[in-house]
Amino acid sequence: MRTSATRGSYSRVVAIRVVLAEDHFLLREGMRRLLDAEPEIEVVAVCEDFDSLLAAAAQEHPDVVVTDIRMPPANLDEGIRAAERLRETDPDVGVVVLSQYLEPAYARALFEGGTERRAYLLKERVHDVGQLVGAIRAVAEGGSSVDPKVVEALVGAKAQRAHSPLHELTPRERDVLREMAEGKNNASIAESLFLTERSVEKVIHSIFQKLGFAWEASAHKRVKAVILYLATEESGTAAVTPPGDTVS
């Protein structure tokens, strides 16, 4: 939720303007009704395919686009491609990609261009409007968000590999790594794990040293480094090739 200054000491609440794209009618209408009931959200356009999504974004100049990962015309990765296109044409527009896939390759593809104003959320979360609105709010404010189940799958897959550097991390460091991968900043991590922000910063330094990362002062770059590390095989290729024949 944003605010704008008015005369005197009062401020006016400005709703987050959202374009919603989903090709399944019932799911699309269900999400629209949920979001319409939220005072901090204004749904300014509803779309059902890739082309109409881009057209609506160009016309409405929304704060955030919420999009299915797969839509007509090809039902492949339209949501990811829309996020890439908008990063070039409208970098201030946040994008929340709704997906049914835990496979690392999808999240990796979304965040390769940067984690700022991007979120990857499982479709099962849309029934919990609080989580959906939380992701919308995060990207509207310039942050990022990754579904906890996706993070857990990424960490679990990486940890199962022989000689994984994750085995060198302490339980506390593993907890902080997960929180970072979900897109949280130091303040949020500290609140979640009952630590001080100074302690969180020290733990992050230790994680980066053990995993061989170059130090990043930017929280967004740290998140990107963690996500791409978790979603990539040691050979440098994506851990899972996205399936192309699954119906969304």
Summary of the structure (lengths in Angstrom):
residues: 248
radius of gyration: 18.4
end to end distance: 30.7
largest distance: 62.7
contacts: 789
relative contact order: 0.12
helix: 50%
strand: 17%
